[in-house]
């Protein structure tokens, strides 16, 4: 066996399912990921700081929690994961909030290939989006 087969896999993890906070970083054996305060717009800068461009290039893949969760929160993480996977040519795996509760088990499952990489992860919402529409009389010109 060569050194490559002994190297443990590294996955970037993104979870934006909780409103007002997110988890993002490299999944590493025995290490918990910090919970950051903020909305989806803060995820990419935080990944850039925590993982860095070199870490992103070396990562084996990107794992994102696809939901369920609130519309805006889930959408931001899933869009970012899809974008990064395409830009850097990485494997992409979507998991549920339940799958992401135990990050050690998730990391092991990713290394064992328990989740098949996909070309696109779709968000899973816990409710229909609450989008306000202006009354029709305001839309007339």
C-alpha positions in Angstrom: 0.0 0.0 0.0 1.3 3.4 -0.9 1.1 6.6 1.2 -1.9 7.7 -0.8 -4.1 4.8 0.3 -3.3 5.5 4.0 -4.1 9.2 3.9 -7.4 9.9 5.4 -9.9 11.8 3.3 -10.6 15.4 3.9 -14.1 16.9 3.4 -15.2 20.4 3.7 -18.5 20.5 5.7 -21.2 23.2 5.3 -24.3 23.3 7.5 -26.5 26.4 7.3 -29.8 24.7 8.3 -30.2 26.7 11.6 -31.3 30.3 11.2 -28.8 32.8 12.4 -25.8 30.4 12.7 -23.8 27.9 10.7 -21.1 25.3 10.9 -18.3 25.2 8.3 -14.8 23.8 8.1 -12.8 20.7 7.5 -14.2 17.4 8.9 -11.3 16.0 11.0 -11.2 13.0 13.2 -12.2 13.8 16.8 -12.6 17.5 16.3 -15.9 19.4 16.6 -16.6 22.2 14.2 -17.3 25.6 15.7 -20.7 27.2 15.4 -20.5 30.6 13.9 -23.1 33.4 14.3 -24.4 35.0 11.2 -26.3 34.4 8.1 -25.4 32.7 4.8 -23.4 35.7 3.5 -20.7 35.0 6.1 -20.2 31.3 5.2 -17.8 31.8 2.2 -15.5 34.3 4.0 -15.4 32.0 7.0 -14.5 28.9 4.8 -11.8 31.0 3.1 -10.3 31.8 6.5 -10.7 28.4 8.2 -10.0 26.1 5.2 -8.0 28.4 2.9 -7.5 28.0 -0.9 -4.9 25.3 -0.4 -7.2 23.3 1.9 -10.0 23.7 -0.7 -7.7 22.4 -3.4 -6.6 19.4 -1.3 -10.0 18.5 -0.1 -11.5 15.3 -1.4 -15.0 16.7 -1.5 -17.7 18.9 -0.1 -20.4 17.7 2.2 -23.4 20.0 2.7 -26.4 19.6 4.9 -29.3 19.9 2.4 -32.0 20.2 5.1 -34.5 20.2 6.3 -34.4 23.8 7.4 -35.7 27.2 6.7 -35.8 28.5 3.1 -33.1 31.2 3.2 -30.8 29.4 5.6 -30.7 26.1 3.7 -30.6 27.7 0.3 -27.4 29.7 1.0 -25.4 26.7 2.1 -26.5 24.4 -0.7 -25.9 27.0 -3.4 -22.4 27.6 -2.0 -21.6 23.9 -1.8 -22.8 23.3 -5.4 -20.7 26.3 -6.6 -17.5 25.3 -4.8 -17.8 21.7 -6.0 -18.2 22.8 -9.6 -15.4 25.5 -9.5 -12.8 23.2 -7.9 -13.9 19.9 -9.4 -14.7 18.2 -6.1 -17.0 15.4 -5.1 -20.3 16.7 -3.7 -22.4 14.9 -1.1 -25.7 16.1 0.4 -26.8 14.8 3.8 -29.7 15.5 6.1 -29.7 17.3 9.4 -30.0 14.0 11.2 -27.0 12.6 9.3 -25.0 15.7 10.5 -25.7 15.3 14.2 -22.7 13.0 14.7 -19.8 14.4 12.7 -17.5 11.6 13.6 -19.9 9.0 12.1 -20.5 11.3 9.1 -16.8 11.6 8.4 -16.4 7.8 8.7 -19.3 7.3 6.4 -17.8 9.7 3.8 -14.5 7.8 4.0 -16.3 4.5 3.5 -18.3 5.8 0.6 -21.7 5.4 2.3 -23.0 8.5 0.4 -22.7 8.6 -3.4 -21.3 11.8 -4.8 -23.8 13.8 -7.0 -23.5 16.5 -9.5 -26.1 18.7 -7.8 -27.5 18.9 -4.3 -31.1 20.2 -4.0 -32.2 22.0 -0.8 -34.8 20.4 1.4 -37.1 22.9 3.1 -39.1 22.3 6.3 -41.9 24.6 5.0 -42.9 26.5 2.0 -41.1 29.8 1.6 -43.0 32.8 3.0 -42.6 35.2 0.2 -44.7 38.4 0.3 -46.3 39.5 -2.9 -47.6 43.0 -3.4 -51.3 43.4 -3.8 -52.3 43.3 -7.5 -53.5 46.9 -7.6 -49.9 48.0 -6.9 -48.5 46.0 -9.7 -50.6 47.7 -12.4 -48.8 50.5 -14.4 
